[in-house]
Amino acid sequence: MTDETSLADLRNPRKKWIRFNPLVVSEVIGELSYHYNRCRNAARSELLDALISHLENVLAASQR
């Protein structure tokens, strides 16, 4: 992750929301996909898949 705002939010355990710069959403999708492909927990895999799908839809909508 190269966006300083997102990094600061991720490092703060009290944050409930993480601000992502639209330019790094594809980077976030890549990181989540990496973890999804190595996940052995079915419930976690399902959550990661849903999150990845949502972010891909947001990214596609923002590029229109």
N, C-alpha and C positions, 0 to 999 in steps of 0.2 A: 504494500500500500504506500503510495507516494504522496497522497493528499494530506497535508498537515492537519486540517480541520477534522477529517475522518479519523486520523491517527489519535488525535487528542481525545475525541469522543470514545474511541475504542479503549483507550488506556484508563479512562475514568470509570470506575466500577459503579458509580452512582448515576451515571447517564442512563436514561431509559430510551433515548432516541439517538441515532447516529446520523449525522449529516454527511451525505455523500455528494461530492461534486459530480455532475452528470458525466463528466469525461472519464471518471474512474469506475463507472458501473460495470463495464465489461471486465475490468480487472477483478472486481468483487465476484462476478459470476465465475470467472476462472478459478479463483481461490475456493469458492464453495463447491465447484465441480470436482476439484482435486480431492476435497474431503469426502464428497459424496461417493466418488469412485473407490475409496478405500474404507468406507464405513461398513461395519458388520452388524450394526444395530438396525433392525427393520423400522422401528419408530423414528429414529433419527434420520434414516435414509429418506423416509417419506416426507419429513419436515424439510430437509434440505432440497429435495426434489421440488416441493411446492414453492419454496423460496426462490430457487433458481428460475423456475417457470415464471413466477411473478416478475422478477427482475428482468428477464428476457422480454416479457411483454411490455414493461415500462420502457425499456431501452428501444424496442421497435417503435413504440408510439412516439417517443421523443425524436426519432430520426425521420419522421414523416414530414 
